[in-house]
């Protein structure tokens, strides 16, 4: 019965059809339909016999031919879930509602919502912005923040494109993002892949990322080449320099671009051999202490003729950030900005455990960095950028209230390009041509059209920010603070963010007052500028 009706039935009937149709063919009964049927049955029979005797897959051995359907449906499960069964507010990692909002703003379509909110406002962790009974109208919609000192200080937009490397994203995707930045008057972070011809072609402002591999300005043995860096940093498009210490999606982890993906163009852009694995080390070779990190940052500032220099990191051990802050106080060498990358940030590929269970989420990390800089009296000098799983105007308002001066986003801008969240970024098989280096796939991207949508998303999102803060009676996001954000902790408890998170006042680390943030209270006296690890109490 297994052969006729059970798990071998597909193979049995394929063999039976092959035998019957083959016999008919030998007897002279020939036609196109008969030949087609015989060919099909023969192919299925061959597949079934191979499945029956192979050892790699138990499912296919026990269910020849039929077992293959399991793998087929598994391969399209994300698409089936996304389009047919996923709830509109299921965040995996961005919900359908969030993606729809980006698509609408990118196309400048009507983006209001009828019939009221679908948010569960009485569930734990629901947050909102307190409004005013005397709202104001906001005229400006870019809300810039000045970063750095001197002639090369940069007025950075409230919303910018986070690290988007050439190679991770396709040539037309990079060009469209940068052209969109030029159209909208904001900046794009190059990511660790350095400045490509497609960044240059877009003519938009750039934040040059200095990664652990020093790609684009490296010596043959992987160290920083100051001469090459100076040439890159001298470009008029380069407005700021960002030293990447760690990335939210995979903190403490290096990376590798396989040799097969390192074509001539990528090799030339990164300054690496063509056709060889491109290794990104887990840490920098240019410094090994808080003091040497600041000296390195100051050297890059000098080589770039005073352009703002900062760091990007996902918060891990709190004492390491505290040691960097203390080093700024001790040496007098200040970073111009710190980009706080939340553990919920995105990447093309990362180990699952790193994405899910390593690094501090953005909200908590942002409050900690803000507290550390305030307590050390550096908050006015050192600006803070926030990046992570952010998409809406409320996300921007909320994180500005918690301490950010501006926001970086990558995945929402990819949605503006047409990303459908297929989550196939590492394979090179991106269905929209955004996260691939396959010309046959990225040929479909219209650079000018997508660039306009990138600019639209930026403009319409900041217009929504203006409306929100205006409703709160505020003129600029810099005036937001933790008292503006309310959060439900339970069905009967509601607190302001100011009441939830520890508050540290300006210069409090130099007073005898008790410090509310336990991490600062514990480690400020135990760190020094010579090492990232804390001193063990005697």
N, C-alpha and C positions, 0 to 999 in steps of 0.2 A: 504493500500500500504506500510506503514511502516513495516509491518510484512513480506511482500513478497519481496519488493525491497529496503526498507529503512534501518534505523538503527538497526531494530530488525531482519533483514533477516537471519543473521548467526544463531541466536537462533532458529528462525522459522524452518529453514531447518534442523537443528540438531535435533529438536523435531520430525519433520516429518520423518526423516530417522530412528530415534530411534523407533517410532511407527511402521513404515513399516517393518523394519528389525525384530523388536520384534514379530510382527504378523506372519511373515514368519517362525520365529524360533518356535513359538507355533504350527504352522501347520505342523511341521516336516521337514521343509527345513533347513538342517544343513550342514555346511561345515566350514573348518578353516577360509576361507576368509570371510564368512558370520559372523562368531563369532567375528572375528577381527573388521569388520566394525561396528557391533552392539556395541562392547565395546567402540570403538572410538566415535561413535555418542552419546552413553550414557554419556561418560565423558564430551564431549563438551556441551551436554544439561544441565548437572549438573552445570558446570561452568557458562553457560549462565544464568540459573535461579538464581544462587547465585549472579552474577553480577547485574541482573535486580532488585533485592530486597535489596542489601546491600547499606549502606549510606556513606561509606568511600570515594568512588570515583564517582564523577558525570559522568565522561567520561565513565566508565564501566557500570554505570546504564543506561545511554542513548544509549550506543553502546555495548551491551553484546557480549562477545567473541571478536568482532572486536576491541573494545577499548583496549584490552590487547596488541595488536600489537603496539600501541602507546608507551607503557612502554618498550616493548622489543626493539624497534628501538632506543628509547631514551637511553637505557642502553648500546647499542653498538655504539652510535653516536661518542664518541671520537675515537674509532678504525676506524670507517668508514671515519671520517674526516682525521685522521692521514695517512691512507694508500691510500685513493682515491681522496680526494678533497683538502687537505692541500697543500698550495704552498711550494716549496722547501725552501724558505727563510722566511716563516711565523714562528715567534718565539712564540711558545705556550707551555711551556716557552722557549724551545730550538727548533730551526728549524730542518727540515730534513737534511739540509746541515751540520749543526753543529754536529748532531748525527752521520751522515755518516762519518765525519772527525774523530770523536773519534773512531768509530768502525774500520776504516781503520788503524789508528795509533796503536790501541790496538792489531790488528792482523798483524802489520808490513806490510800492503799491500801498493801498489802503491797509493799515496794520492795526486798526482798532479792534476790540473784542466785544461782540454783542452778548447780551443776556447775562452779564455778570461774570465774576471770577470762577474758575474751576479749581482754585487752590483750596486746600483743606486748612482753613484759618485757625482751627481749634486743635490742630495736631502739634505735638512738641516740635520745637526748633523753627516754627514759623516766625519769620521776621518781617518788620515793616518800617517805613520811614514816617516819623511824626510830621504832620503838616501844620500849617499856620492858618489862622482865620484872616490874616492879612497877607495873602500871597503877593508876589511881585512878578513883573514880566522881565525875562532875561533877553537881552539883545545879543550879546556875544555868545557863540556856541562852541568855541574851541578850548577855552579855559586853560591857557598855557601856564607852564611852570618854568621858571628860569633855573637852569642847572649849570653849576660851575661859576668860575670867576673870570673877569677880564674880557678881552675882545672876542674870544671864542666861546663864551658862555652860550648856551643853547636854550631857546624857549621851546620846550617839548610840549606837544599836544597832550591833552588829557587821555587820549586813546591812541595807541600805536600797535604796530604789528610785531609780535614776539618773534623769537628766533626761528627763521625759516631757511634752512640750508639748501644751497644748490646741490643737487644729487638726491637729497631726500625729496625735494619737489622738482618738478620738471622745468625745463627752460621757459616755456611760455607762462607757467604758473608764477615763477619768480619775477618775470618781466611784468606780468599783469599786476601783481601785488605792488611792485615798486612804482609802476606808472600810476596806480591808484593812489599811492602815498603822495606822489607828486601832485596829482589832481586835487587831493584833499588837504594838502599842507600838513602832513604828519610824517612819521618816520617808520622805517622797517629795520628790524634787527637782522643782520646777515646770517645769524646762526654760525656754527663752528665751521661751515664749509667755505668761509671767506667770501670775498667780493668777486662775483662772476661777471662775465660780459652782460648778463641779463639784468643784474642789478644796475649796472652802469647805463644800460640802454633805457631803463625806465626813468632815470634822472631824478628820482625821489631821494629824500633825505635817508641816510643810513646810520645805524648804530653798529659799529664794527665790533664783532665779538672775538675776543682772544681766548681760544680754548686750550686745553691741555696739550693738543697736538700742534698748536701754533700754525695752523694751516693758512697758507697764503703768504706767510713770512717766516719760514722755517729753514734751518740749516739742514744739510743732508742727514744729520744724526738726530733730528727732531727737536732742536733747541730754537729759541727765538733768534731770528736774524734781524738785528736792529735796523740795518740799512733797508731791507725789504719792507719792514714795518713802517718806517718813515715814509717810504714811497706810497704805501697804501693809505696811511693816515693823512697824507697831504691832500688827498682828493677832496674837492669842495663838497662832494656829496656826504662825506663822513662827518658827522656832527658830534658823535660821542663814542667813547671806547668802553666796552664792557668785558671785564675779565670773568669768564665763567668758571666758578669753583665747583659747582654741582648743578644738576638738573632735577627738577621735581619728580619727573616720571621714573628716573633711575639714578638717584643720588648715590655717590660713592662708586659708580660703575662706569667703566670706560665703554668703548664701542668699537665695532669693526665694520668697515664697508668692504664687502667681499671683492676679491680681485676681478670677478666677472663684471662688476658694476663700475670699476675704475677705468673709464674710457679716457681717451686723450684729453678731452675737454675738462673733465673733472680733475685729472692728474695735473694739468696745467694750472687750473684755478687753485688747487690746494698745495701745489708744489711738492708732489709726491710721484713716485715711479708709476708709470702706466701698467695696468694689468697685474698689480700686486695688491695684496690685502692692505687696506688703510687702517692702521690701528690708532684709536684715540685712547691715550693712557687715562687711568682713573684719577691721577693727580698731576699738578704742575711740577715741572723741574726747575722753574725759575725762582722759586722761593720755598721755604720750609718753616717759616715762623710768621707771626703777625707783623713783626717789624719789617722783615724782608718782603712780605706781601705789600706793605705800604710803600716801601722803597721802590718796588717793581712798578706799582701803580703810578708813583710820582715820576719814574723814569719814562713811562709811556706818555704821561702828560707832557713832559718836556719834549719828547720825540715828535709828538703831534702838535707842538706849538700851542700848548695850553688848552686843548680841547678837553671837555669834561671826561673824567675816568671814574668808573665805578666797578662794583663786583656784582655777580649774580650767584645766588646760592639758595639751596633748599636747606632749611634749618634742621640740623641734627643735634649733636651735642651742644647744649646751650653755652657751655663755657668757651667754645671756639669763637662764636660771635662776640661774646663778652670780651675775649682777649683782643679781638680786632678793634673793638670800640675803645678799649683801654689803651691800645697802641696808638690810636689816633690822638687821644688826650696826651699821652706821654711824649710822643715824637713831634706833635704839631702838624703832622702830615695827614690831611683829611681826604677821605674819598669824597667824590662829588655826589655819588648816589649809590644806593644799594637796591638791587632788584631782588625781591623776595619771591621765589618760585615755590608754589605749593606742591605738596606731594600728589595732588590730583591733576597735575599738569600732564600734557600729552607728549607723545613722541612717536616716531615711526615704528620702533620696535624696542621692547624692554622685557626682561624676565618678569614673569607674572608676579613673583613674590616681591620684587622691587616696586612694581607699580602699585601693589595692593597694601604692602605692609612696611614700607621704608620711607622715612622722612616725615616732616611735620606738615599737616594740612595748612593751607594758606591763611585762613582767618587767625588761627592761634599764632602762627609764625609772624604774621604782620604786626599783631599787638606786641609781641615780644621785642621785635626789632625797634618798633616805635618807642617802647618803654626804655630800652637800652640807650638809644640815642638821646632821648629826653633827659634821662637820669644823668648822662654824661655831659649835658649842655651842648650837644652837637646837632640837635634836630633841625635848627634853622640852616645850618651849613650843609648837612648831608640829606639829600632828598631820597624818597622811597618810591620805588615802582613795585607794583603787585602784578603777578601773573599766575595763572592757574586755570581752573575750570570756571571761567567768567564769560558771560555772553550778553547780558542785558544791561539796560541803563540802571536798573536797581542794583545789579552786581557792582557797577562802577560806584554808585553813590554809597553803598554800604561799605565797600572797602576803602573808599576815601575817608569815610567817617571813622574807620578803625585805624587809619594812619597812613594811607597811601597818598602820594602826590599825583601819580598818574597810573594808568592801567595798560598792560600789554596783553593782547590776545593773539592767538594763532589760528586755532580751529574755527572760530566764527568767521575769520577772514577767508579761510578755506571754504566754508559753506558759501560765502559770497561768490567764490569762484565757481561753485557748482558741486562741491563735495557732497556726497549722499551718505556719509558715514558708513561706507562699506567695510571699514576696518580691515583693509587689505593693503595697508601702506607699505609693509616690509617686503611684499612679494614681487613688486614691480608690475602687478596686474591691476592697478587702480582702474576702475571702470570709467572714471571721468577724465583721466589723463593728467591729474594733478600730482599724485605721488608716484610717479614712474619716470623712467628714462627711456621708455620705448617710444620711438617716434611715431609708430603706427597708432599709438594710443593718445599721445599728447597733441597730435595734429588737430584734434577737434576743438582745442581751446582757442577762442578768438580773443586775442590780447586786449584790444581796445574795448570790446564789449565787457569783458570781465573786469578790466581796470576801472571802468565807470561804475560797475556794481560794487567794487571794493570801496571806492570813494563815496558812493551812495550810503553804504552801510555805516561808514564812519560818520558822515554828516547827519544821517537820520538818528543814529544812536545818541550822538551828542546833543541833538535837538531834544530828544527825550530826556536826557540828563538835565538840560536847562529847564524843561517843564517841571521835572520832579523837584529840583532844588528851589525853583521859583515858588512852587506850591508850599515849600517849607519856609518861605520867606528869606531865602539865602541867595546871594548874588554869585558866589563862586564856590566850587567844591572845597577849596582850602578852608572855608568857614565851617565845614561839617566837623562834628566831633561825635564821640561815642554816646552822647546824650540824645542824639537824633535818631538812633536805631533802637528799636524795641524788639524783644525776642520772647516768645512764649516758651517757658521751660516745662510746663505741665498744664493740665486743664485748669488749674487754679492759681498758677504763679506766672506773673509777667514781670520782666525786669528790663531796664535799659542796659545797653551794652556797657555803659559806664559803671553799672553795678555788678556786672558779670565778670569783667576782666580786671586784673589788678592795674592800678593807676600809679604811675611814677611821675613826680613833678620835676620841673626843670632843675638840673644841677643837684638833684636830691642825693646822688651817689657821693657827693662831697660834704654831706651834712651828717649829723648824728641821728636824724630822724629814721624811724623804722621804715624799711623799704618793703612795699606791698608785694612786689613781684618776687616770689621765693627763689627764682633762679638767679636774679641779680643779687639778692641778699646773700645767697650761699657762695657765689663764685667771684664776685667783684674783687674781693680781697685775696682770692686764691689764684688769680691769673696774672701773667706778666707778658711782656712783649717778645720774649725769647722763645716761647713755645706755645703750641696750641692746647696742650693738655694742662689741667689745673695742678697746682701744687697740693700735695697731700698734707692735711693738717698734722702738726706734730702732737 
